[in-house]
């Protein structure tokens, strides 16, 4: 299974996931709203799976944010505010690292079991996580932007790019009935840079 996920990640990398520069109107679109930002939890200092022994609500049994991850989360939230990106709803996996990422960046989140991790990730679980993410996507026409703080498996299972590294975000435009278009993938330090991009037609 690990080999399969690695091959998927390499495939997305070879296809070239969209970046902020590939979408010069990205900041304007984010300010307008109606997008979903899938945010992988910030840095933990490790990528080793922990869900087989994790107890939800007991952070001592889980992998948690390190100081780098906490700083990333605070910086992401500050960038959203500085850039005027509206956030109307925040959902997060009930794991401690996802909830803390959301709390530090956006002041909190609604715990969402659909963004959680199964005890073991096999092919069936991978498909189920992708389906769960698609089921959470709102229909077009909503106000503000939604932020979903989760784990990389969900985005990969839904057919999107692997959010790499930890703290990376994939910006989606929901198309209805669980479908979406990927607009960009940003590293954790990429948000502040959006304000420095010169958009097409801008002197």
N, C-alpha and C positions, 0 to 999 in steps of 0.2 A: 504493500500500500504506500509506504514512504517513497519507494521508487516511482510509483505512478504519479504521486503528487509533485515530486521533483521534476518529472518530465513535463507535467502540465505547466509548472512555473517557468521552465525553460522555453516551452512553446510560446507562452504569452510574451516572454522577454524577446524572443526572436521576431514576433509579430510587431513589436514596438508599441507598448501601451501608450495612449495619448498622454501628453504632458501639457502643462499650462501654456507653453509656447505654441503647441499645436492647435490651441483654441484661443485665439487672441481676444475674443469677447467673453472669456470665462468670468472675469470679475463682474462685468455688467450683468451677465446671466445670473450669477449668484446674488447680486444685489436685487435683482428683479424677483427672485424667489421661484418656487416651484420645482426645486431640485432636491435630490437626496445625496447626502454626503455619508458614504460608508467609511467610518474611521476605525482602523485597526487600533486596538489598545496601544498605548505608548510603551516605551522601552522598559523591559524587565531585567535586562542583563543576561537573559537566557531564553532559548526557544524550546527547551525540553518540555514535552507534554507532561501535564500534571493532572489531567482530569480523572484518571483512573482512581486516584486517591483523594481527589478534592471533595470537600464538603461545602456546599453553598452556604454562605453566612459565616464560615470559619476561615478567615484569611490565612491563618497559620498553616492550613493544609494546601494552600495554593501558591502559585508563582505570582509575585506582586510587583508593582512598579518600583524601580530603583530611583535614585535621585535624578538621573538623567530623564527618566520617563515622567517624573513629576514636573520637572522644568519644561519638558516638551509640551505637556498638557496645558500648563499655565500660558505658555507662549502661543499655542494654537488659539486658545480662547481670546487672548489679547489681540491677536491678529484679526479674528472675526469682528471684534468690536471696533478696532481701528479702521478696518476696511468697510464697515457698515454692512456686513453680511447678516441679514436677519435669520434668526433661528426660531421656528415656531414649535418644534417638538424634538425631544431628545429621548431615544430609546437605547438601552444598553443591556448587554448580556449580564446576568446576575453574578458573574465572577467579580472578585474584588478588584482586579486590575482594570476591568472595563468600567465598572462603576466609579472607581477613583479617577480614571481618565476623564470621564464625563463630568464628575463633580468639580475637578480642578479647571476644566476648560469652560464648562457651561453652567456651573452652579448646581448640577444634579441631573438625574435622568429617571425615566420610568423603567424599572427592571422588566426585561422582556425575555421570557424563557425560550422563545423562538431563536434568539441569538446566542443561546448557550451552547455548550459542547456536550456530546455524548461521552459515555465512559470510554468507548473505543471507536476510533475512526476507521471504518472499513468502507467499501464501495457504496453499500446501501446507506450508511450514515452520511457519507459525502453527498449523495443525491438528496437526502432528506434535508440537510442543511441548506443546500441551494434552493430547494423548494420553499423552505421556511422563510428565507430572505425574500424571495419573489412574492410570497404571500403578504409580507409586511409592507411592500411598496404601496404608497397611496396612488389613487387615480390622479391623473393630471388636473391642474386647476386649483391646487391648494395654495394657501398663503404662506409666505416665508419659505424656509428650507427645513427639511427634516435631517437630523443627524442620527445615524445608527452606529453605535459603538460596539464592535464585535470582534470576531476572530477571522483570520485570513481564509479558513476553510469555507465559510459561508459565501464569500465573494467568488472564490474559485468554483465552488459547487454550482453557483448560479450562472457560470459561464463567463464571468468577468476576469480581469487580471488579478494576479496574486498581489495583495497590498504589501509591498516590501519597501523599506524595512518596517519594524514595529513603529507604530505611530503614523504610517502612511495612510492616505485617504484616497478613495476613488469617488469621483463626482459623477452622479448618474442623473439622467433625465428620464423619469418614469414615462412610459408610453401607454400604460393601461394594461390591465389583466396580467400583471406580473412581468411585463416586458420592460426593457430599459435600453437606453443608449449610454455608453461610457463617453463622457466628455473629457475627462482628464484623470491622471493619477498624480498626486502631489506627495513628496516626502514630508516628514514632520516639520522641517524648517522651510517648506516651500510657500506657506501661506503669506508671510510678510512680503515675499518677493512679488506676489501678484500686484501689489500696489506700485511696483517699479516697472512693470511691463508696459511697453508702448504699444497700444492697440493699433490695428490697421486704420489708417486715415488720421491718426493722431500726430501732430507735428513733433 
